[in-house]
Amino acid sequence: MNRQHRISRRRVLGRAAGVGTVAAIGGGAGLSRLEEALAARRAPAVLRQGAPLVYWGGLIFSDEANQMLVDEVTAWGEANGVATETVMINQNETNQKVSAAVESGTMPDALDMGLDLLLLLSQAGELSDLGDLYATIGGGEGGWYPSVDASVAADKLGGAHTGIPFGASGNLLFSRTDALEAAGQTPPPETWQELREMAEAAQEPPLYGMGLALSNVGDGNLQISVMQSYGGRVANDEGTDCTIASPETAAYLEWVSSAYEAGLFPPGATTWDGAGDNTAYLAGQAIFIANTGSVSIAMDEDDPELAAATSYSPLPAGPVGRVSPINPNVRAVPTSTQDQDRAKALIEHLQGRDFLERYYAVAIYGPVLQYQADFEAFTGPVRAGLADLVTNGTAPGAPDVYNTAYADFSANFLVPKMVQRVVVDGVPIEQAMEETQQQGQAIYDKYR
Amino acid sequence: MAVVTVPGAGVRGERRRGMGFAGRNALTGYLLLVPVLLVLLGLVAYPFFYAIYISFTNRVVGIAGEWVGLANFRYLVGQPSFQRAVTNTVTLVVVTGLAKLVIGLGLALLLNERFRGRGLFRSLVLLPWAMPGFVAFLVWRLLFLPIGGGVNLLLQQVGLLDGVIDWLGQRSTALPAVMVATVWRGFPFWCISFLAALQNVPTELYEAARIDGASAWQRFLAVTLPAIRPVVLTVALLSSIWTANSFENIWIMTQGGPSDATMVFPVLAYFGMQTQRLGEAAAVSVALVPALLILVFIVTALMRDEE
């Protein structure tokens, strides 16, 4: 017997809803990958002939530096008969883009990255050993800065030199000397407690004292360094167990929460995005910020008056010392790159003295090789500060062990979240510490 | 032995062996469906089931990983961020859904009436929906800024506020502020869908109701609502799924903070991706699936009842 099918509007809407649901769920998962893409990841060389050498550069706040990098890669390609394609990547999104590229087999031939990603990709065996290149570049006069050399040591990266440092990042303290001097204060503050006192004495809302991010962004993780300078530790000396719940961490939380209660942080600091401190300082809402130097570029261009009223200094110290980590930015070559020699040749070229001398003059990096300290770029206040940081700064993560568990802990912003629990939710310091201890231990347990 | 020939028997036999008109028609229909089915299988079903699979592994980027059973889910359930994400996602979906329903339906009823400039208003109402999401939410973020933000400035100007409110920076106001932006961005879809449905309601029904003495409210309840009910259900379902999976509203405005006050599933999954632990990130996404499936079953059951 034939069954009569009636296609009603409701039936169509219902089916459409069902299909839409599955599509939305699939899209929400966001983790799709075709197996064929994996096979294509290491495509035969013959298929790649004629393909350009793809380089992912890391975007920084200086348009001039970004363009200079693109032009240099293009010029190198033309001089060597190599077709090149440079893609500038927002460094806040490098992790996500690289994750997708690894999974889909579309990694570039060479790319810039920070230390966190270098660590993760090296341990996953995704990066080539650049030991020869590392030795060649570092074999010149003076060699690598010891702090830079230690940061990318082979024993931390699965036994190989997988990254070639090209610039050092770190935080400097920016101080509004005009506001501080008007209040009878003389920057720079030597300790975090002194900074709080100066801020309290000088602030006049809407100019707030402490423009430090307490939000779930990279800038918020500066609070790890502050906590460490108070003696708090993320983990034990072996880097195997979380030890954040301690009297030292409690002392740090007391410092930050009392400053928050006193109204020294600009409103919104708990939800700032990556440019929150930049914006606050440029808008005249913060006396102190900790910044990698990008603000100075904006000030030089748009607000010379503010630039003249700003002084730069190392981060203050806590009761147990100064914790001011350097973070070398590196270039790497994925193992999936077909023409390893050309990729290495490009990296070696970009490490040349001529290019870097011009590049550092407009970029916001500190030097990585000792001879670079003589560059004129490092005579200006901000870049001189970065050069000083490379000499006197602390190793990444130090005094904690910088390993994958530490990187995971940082990426989950557990310290700024711990602060938020106290200052936003008003939970007792002991409770906030204990919650963070449990979450941190759960992270460290994953890496046993 | 005599052979008895039955007239027409051969022809019927051939017909049985071959394919009739209806069969050929059905086959053509199925063949036409094949490309769409392949696309759905490749781009929807495969990623969906693959995400479910890797949520049960300890896969990280570049490493295949091993089967770990429910370990990722056990880890997630123990995390305060996950617990917050559950409550926030449900709250966000329910509250914004109801708000969009009320605003969308109200505006659709207004725009269904005849008045001067109706076409212009119908176009204007689409603007929030047509605007790129990140622009819309960035504008809302600026509006909610504690210093110099439009909302505080307005309240100060009219004398309702002395000082500043950190709308996005305190637990009591962060999620409501995100909801306001989400509703603003999403209500036009509801409004336009309802408007299209309203235009399909036969005017004879209203005339009959009017003759029977029904008031405007009674006509709305007895004629309008039943007529547009299937559209309401479908729009509610789709919008709920989109809201549950929405990322840019939260990420741009609060990054899930402060103190997880606005943490939702997609943002939590994004944090998982930052450490390249695909198994955990997939588990976050997959954890949302049962809730969405229940929603789908409820709505489709309601629509079936309607039929």
Chai-1 contact restraints between the chains, C-beta under 6 A:
chainA,res_idxA,chainB,res_idxB,connection_type,confidence,min_distance_angstrom,max_distance_angstrom,comment,restraint_id
A,R10,B,P230,contact,1.0,0.0,6.0,A-B,restraint_1
A,R10,B,M303,contact,1.0,0.0,6.0,A-B,restraint_2
A,R10,B,E306,contact,1.0,0.0,6.0,A-B,restraint_3
A,R10,B,E307,contact,1.0,0.0,6.0,A-B,restraint_4
A,L13,B,P230,contact,1.0,0.0,6.0,A-B,restraint_5
A,L13,B,T234,contact,1.0,0.0,6.0,A-B,restraint_6
A,G14,B,T300,contact,1.0,0.0,6.0,A-B,restraint_7
A,G14,B,M303,contact,1.0,0.0,6.0,A-B,restraint_8
A,A17,B,T234,contact,1.0,0.0,6.0,A-B,restraint_9
A,A17,B,L237,contact,1.0,0.0,6.0,A-B,restraint_10
A,G20,B,L238,contact,1.0,0.0,6.0,A-B,restraint_11
A,T21,B,I241,contact,1.0,0.0,6.0,A-B,restraint_12
A,T21,B,V296,contact,1.0,0.0,6.0,A-B,restraint_13
A,V22,B,V44,contact,1.0,0.0,6.0,A-B,restraint_14
A,A23,B,V44,contact,1.0,0.0,6.0,A-B,restraint_15
A,A24,B,I241,contact,1.0,0.0,6.0,A-B,restraint_16
A,A24,B,N245,contact,1.0,0.0,6.0,A-B,restraint_17
A,I25,B,V289,contact,1.0,0.0,6.0,A-B,restraint_18
A,I25,B,L292,contact,1.0,0.0,6.0,A-B,restraint_19
A,G26,B,V44,contact,1.0,0.0,6.0,A-B,restraint_20
A,G26,B,P47,contact,1.0,0.0,6.0,A-B,restraint_21
A,G26,B,F48,contact,1.0,0.0,6.0,A-B,restraint_22
A,G28,B,N245,contact,1.0,0.0,6.0,A-B,restraint_23
A,G28,B,S285,contact,1.0,0.0,6.0,A-B,restraint_24
A,A29,B,A51,contact,1.0,0.0,6.0,A-B,restraint_25
A,A29,B,S285,contact,1.0,0.0,6.0,A-B,restraint_26
A,L31,B,A51,contact,1.0,0.0,6.0,A-B,restraint_27
A,L31,B,A282,contact,1.0,0.0,6.0,A-B,restraint_28
A,S32,B,P47,contact,1.0,0.0,6.0,A-B,restraint_29
A,N95,B,Q274,contact,1.0,0.0,6.0,A-B,restraint_30
A,Q96,B,M273,contact,1.0,0.0,6.0,A-B,restraint_31
A,S99,B,V61,contact,1.0,0.0,6.0,A-B,restraint_32
A,S99,B,M273,contact,1.0,0.0,6.0,A-B,restraint_33
A,S99,B,Q276,contact,1.0,0.0,6.0,A-B,restraint_34
A,V102,B,V61,contact,1.0,0.0,6.0,A-B,restraint_35
A,V102,B,G62,contact,1.0,0.0,6.0,A-B,restraint_36
A,L120,B,Q276,contact,1.0,0.0,6.0,A-B,restraint_37
A,A124,B,G62,contact,1.0,0.0,6.0,A-B,restraint_38
A,A124,B,I63,contact,1.0,0.0,6.0,A-B,restraint_39
A,E126,B,G62,contact,1.0,0.0,6.0,A-B,restraint_40
A,P206,B,I147,contact,1.0,0.0,6.0,A-B,restraint_41
A,S215,B,G257,contact,1.0,0.0,6.0,A-B,restraint_42
A,N216,B,Q255,contact,1.0,0.0,6.0,A-B,restraint_43
A,N216,B,G256,contact,1.0,0.0,6.0,A-B,restraint_44
A,N216,B,G257,contact,1.0,0.0,6.0,A-B,restraint_45
A,P267,B,P146,contact,1.0,0.0,6.0,A-B,restraint_46
A,P267,B,V164,contact,1.0,0.0,6.0,A-B,restraint_47
A,P267,B,D166,contact,1.0,0.0,6.0,A-B,restraint_48
A,G268,B,P146,contact,1.0,0.0,6.0,A-B,restraint_49
A,G268,B,D166,contact,1.0,0.0,6.0,A-B,restraint_50
A,G268,B,G169,contact,1.0,0.0,6.0,A-B,restraint_51
A,T270,B,G169,contact,1.0,0.0,6.0,A-B,restraint_52
A,T270,B,P258,contact,1.0,0.0,6.0,A-B,restraint_53
A,T271,B,L168,contact,1.0,0.0,6.0,A-B,restraint_54
A,T271,B,G169,contact,1.0,0.0,6.0,A-B,restraint_55
A,T271,B,T254,contact,1.0,0.0,6.0,A-B,restraint_56
A,T271,B,G257,contact,1.0,0.0,6.0,A-B,restraint_57
A,T271,B,P258,contact,1.0,0.0,6.0,A-B,restraint_58
A,D408,B,T275,contact,1.0,0.0,6.0,A-B,restraint_59
A,A411,B,Q274,contact,1.0,0.0,6.0,A-B,restraint_60
A,A411,B,T275,contact,1.0,0.0,6.0,A-B,restraint_61
A,Q420,B,P258,contact,1.0,0.0,6.0,A-B,restraint_62
A,Q420,B,S259,contact,1.0,0.0,6.0,A-B,restraint_63
A,R421,B,S259,contact,1.0,0.0,6.0,A-B,restraint_64
A,V424,B,R171,contact,1.0,0.0,6.0,A-B,restraint_65
A,V424,B,P258,contact,1.0,0.0,6.0,A-B,restraint_66
A,V424,B,S259,contact,1.0,0.0,6.0,A-B,restraint_67
A,D425,B,S259,contact,1.0,0.0,6.0,A-B,restraint_68
